Amino acid sequence: MGFTPTEIIVQKRESIILDIANKDIIHAFDIDAFDVHTILQGGTTRVTFTPNKIGSFSYHCGIPRHTEAGIPGTISVIPERGVLKEK
């Protein structure tokens, strides 16, 4: 069990589209910091969101005991292009 890749780097305010393939039992894809909560049945599920803050945030499978079994990852949100300093 696990997500690949385990680290994703995106830009703030950039529309993100992830096509997530699930090859076994039901899982979920959750990024609590951006209120992303999607159930992953078998096959491919498209997840879209727009990050609105900079930093490193975890993503995981919110189904009980799946995160502990090795399904966490990190999404790093960097400043959007052209922004030198954020307040």
SVG drawing of the C-alpha trace seen along z (x, -y; Angstrom):
<svg xmlns="http://www.w3.org/2000/svg" viewBox="-15 -41 27 46">
<polyline fill="none" stroke="black" stroke-width="0.4" points="0.0,0.0 1.3,-3.4 1.1,-6.4 3.6,-7.0 5.1,-9.6 5.4,-10.2 6.2,-13.9 4.5,-16.4 5.6,-20.0 3.0,-22.5 2.6,-26.3 0.2,-28.3 -3.0,-29.2 -2.3,-26.8 -5.2,-24.5 -4.0,-20.9 -5.3,-17.8 -4.2,-14.4 -5.3,-11.2 -4.9,-8.6 -4.9,-4.9 -6.1,-2.5 -5.1,1.1 -6.5,2.9 -9.0,2.3 -11.0,-0.9 -8.8,-3.8 -9.2,-7.5 -7.0,-10.5 -7.1,-13.2 -5.3,-16.5 -6.9,-18.0 -5.2,-21.4 -7.1,-22.0 -10.3,-20.1 -9.6,-17.5 -11.4,-14.2 -12.0,-11.7 -12.8,-8.0 -10.7,-5.9 -12.6,-2.9 -10.8,-0.6 -9.4,-2.2 -8.5,-5.9 -10.0,-8.8 -9.4,-12.4 -8.8,-14.8 -8.7,-18.6 -8.0,-21.4 -6.2,-24.8 -3.8,-25.2 -4.2,-28.6 -1.3,-28.6 2.4,-27.9 4.1,-25.1 4.4,-21.4 1.2,-19.4 0.6,-15.7 -1.7,-13.7 -2.9,-10.3 -5.6,-7.6 -8.2,-8.6 -9.6,-5.1 -8.9,-3.8 -5.5,-2.1 -4.4,-2.8 -2.2,-5.8 -0.5,-3.8 0.1,-1.0 2.3,-3.3 0.1,-5.5 1.2,-9.1 2.9,-11.5 3.8,-15.2 2.6,-18.0 4.9,-21.1 3.2,-24.3 5.7,-27.0 4.9,-30.6 3.4,-31.2 5.6,-32.5 6.4,-36.2 5.9,-36.4 9.1,-37.3 7.9,-37.5 4.6,-36.6 3.1,-38.3"/>
</svg>
